[in-house]
Amino acid sequence: NELLASSNIFNVPEACLLTWMSSYAAKAFPGKMTRVANFGTDLRSGLVLGALLAAHWPSGNTGAFVTKLHPAAQEGRHLRENQEMVVKAMQELCLPYEVSASDLDEADPSNLLMLVTYLFTALPQLLPRATLEFTCKLAEQQVRDIQLANPTRRVLSYAARLEGSPDFSLEASVVKIEPG
């Protein structure tokens, strides 16, 4: 993109992050969000961050979250509610990045750039890579084994959770996989 390469304010990676955020914001809020131009005030309302979180929500049920955000929030109660919803969504997604509504309200560009960089690397990992289908009759028990491998030299730990019906369960919420 010629616009990305010719900026005298943002380097190419920063411009790529702005474009990434703009595309998700435009999809979540058609006609309302045109372009994310900075890492400060454009992120303060929580709309852009909310759009990013909603687009990468594992269960795919993002409509309810996005519709709860106040699109015209610039000051006051609605702004704070948006910021708190973003923080709560990050906690529900178990993202280990500590951010508060006050941090979003301050809109410090360097801090929000770090947050966006983290989200750029972490959010795609939340999307399911495969789906397990259980094609059985009602009240019939079906068990599936999932094989996980660890090609690294370190122990991998995964936090697992099931969403949906309480009829399904996990033996453990943390899965540790030894190397090799």
TAUR-V363406 format. One record per residue. N is the residue number from 1. NEAR is the number of other C-alpha atoms within 10 Angstrom. Layout:
BEGIN
n=N near=NEAR
n=N near=NEAR
END
This chain:
BEGIN
n=1 near=9
n=2 near=6
n=3 near=8
n=4 near=16
n=5 near=13
n=6 near=12
n=7 near=11
n=8 near=8
n=9 near=9
n=10 near=15
n=11 near=12
n=12 near=16
n=13 near=12
n=14 near=17
n=15 near=21
n=16 near=15
n=17 near=18
n=18 near=20
n=19 near=17
n=20 near=16
n=21 near=21
n=22 near=20
n=23 near=18
n=24 near=21
n=25 near=24
n=26 near=17
n=27 near=15
n=28 near=22
n=29 near=16
n=30 near=10
n=31 near=9
n=32 near=12
n=33 near=18
n=34 near=13
n=35 near=16
n=36 near=21
n=37 near=15
n=38 near=17
n=39 near=21
n=40 near=19
n=41 near=18
n=42 near=17
n=43 near=24
n=44 near=27
n=45 near=27
n=46 near=28
n=47 near=26
n=48 near=24
n=49 near=26
n=50 near=26
n=51 near=24
n=52 near=24
n=53 near=22
n=54 near=23
n=55 near=21
n=56 near=21
n=57 near=19
n=58 near=17
n=59 near=13
n=60 near=11
n=61 near=12
n=62 near=17
n=63 near=11
n=64 near=9
n=65 near=16
n=66 near=20
n=67 near=11
n=68 near=12
n=69 near=21
n=70 near=17
n=71 near=17
n=72 near=11
n=73 near=17
n=74 near=14
n=75 near=11
n=76 near=8
n=77 near=11
n=78 near=16
n=79 near=23
n=80 near=21
n=81 near=18
n=82 near=25
n=83 near=26
n=84 near=17
n=85 near=20
n=86 near=28
n=87 near=22
n=88 near=15
n=89 near=18
n=90 near=19
n=91 near=14
n=92 near=10
n=93 near=14
n=94 near=10
n=95 near=15
n=96 near=10
n=97 near=12
n=98 near=10
n=99 near=16
n=100 near=13
n=101 near=19
n=102 near=12
n=103 near=15
n=104 near=26
n=105 near=18
n=106 near=13
n=107 near=18
n=108 near=15
n=109 near=17
n=110 near=11
n=111 near=16
n=112 near=21
n=113 near=19
n=114 near=12
n=115 near=16
n=116 near=21
n=117 near=14
n=118 near=14
n=119 near=19
n=120 near=15
n=121 near=9
n=122 near=14
n=123 near=18
n=124 near=14
n=125 near=12
n=126 near=14
n=127 near=14
n=128 near=12
n=129 near=7
n=130 near=6
n=131 near=6
n=132 near=7
n=133 near=7
n=134 near=10
n=135 near=8
n=136 near=9
n=137 near=8
n=138 near=6
n=139 near=6
n=140 near=7
n=141 near=8
n=142 near=9
n=143 near=6
n=144 near=8
n=145 near=5
n=146 near=7
n=147 near=5
n=148 near=9
n=149 near=11
n=150 near=13
n=151 near=12
n=152 near=11
n=153 near=9
n=154 near=11
n=155 near=12
n=156 near=14
n=157 near=11
n=158 near=10
n=159 near=10
n=160 near=11
n=161 near=11
n=162 near=11
n=163 near=9
n=164 near=8
n=165 near=7
n=166 near=7
n=167 near=5
n=168 near=8
n=169 near=11
n=170 near=9
n=171 near=7
n=172 near=9
n=173 near=11
n=174 near=12
n=175 near=13
n=176 near=12
n=177 near=16
n=178 near=14
n=179 near=12
n=180 near=10
END
